[in-house]
């Protein structure tokens, strides 16, 4: 369960940082953070599923 949550947090931080580095406004930072959080959350979910299926 920690991998998807970690992915969400890491994705949100990276997305906001990327938008900020491209001189984005608050709305741009929120949109980039949301999209990156979803992408990294899904990646974290797949990692959790793979680890769970391989350990049992």
Protein Blocks (a to p, Z undefined) as FASTA:
>chain_A
ZZmmmmmmmmmmmmmmmmmmnopafklmmmmmmmmmmmmmmmmmmmmmmmmmmmZZ
